[in-house]
Amino acid sequence: MIANPAQITRHHLANQAAPDFSLKRKACACGKASTAKQLSLHGKCAACSLAAVRAAIMPGDFAKLQHMLGAVKQYPKSKWGWRNYYAAGGGQVREAMERLVAAGLATAGRAANEMTYFHATRLGCKAAGLDGAGIKRAMEDES
């Protein structure tokens, strides 16, 4: 294949116009290492972002999120994510689920009778402590 000088020049110029951030490791304000891209886009590392999301919801809501994903102590961590639903009726449970939806940790699904089914998002799975395999298990039905 013959190299095209004009194409090579365009690629070179495109690489020069790339954003300033890179994948170089930098330190967050908390002291943890993070990529420069993460820090420039979000202003904090992934751990700080997750901590901010957890702080935005009530402790009881977090327990409901973990129950939604089967991420409770009675199951081994290797099984977490085996479920991804929570059937909420009315009252305080419904309000807790609405707070999770507002925080971006869950979505409202179908309504059946007096109940509405809620499902965790990827961010909700991360907040509940699921690893990559657990997130994949939890998201299987939504693909």
Phi, psi and omega in degrees: 000135182269133180286137179262113183301323181294321180292320179298318179296318179298318179297319180297316180294323178295321179293326179289331182274005181297156180300159183292330183287160181217187178270013177295145181282133176227170182257137175282170178298333179282349179101351180280151179284141178209166178281153178297326179297314179300316182291323181287327181281318188247344179082356179204165181287169181298323180295319178292322178298316180293321178296324179293321178293316179297323181288337183283343181249164181278153181303322178295326177294321180295321177296322177293323177298316178296319178297321179304325184260002182071022182265064181237164187297335183288346177250144176295150183300333179291345180260350183304142182095004182292342176228157177210065177201156175212119179270114183245133175272236179250187175078214186295326180295316179297318178297320178297317179294323178295325176293322177295321178295316180297328179279353180084013182267345181211164175232151177275135179253215184285154177256133178227122183056239180264002186252151172237134178270134178244147181230142180284147174270176177300319178297321177296321177297317178295318180296327180282351176098015179285144175274185182302317180293322179294320177295319179298316178300315183294328183267002183303315184288337184274349183290000000 
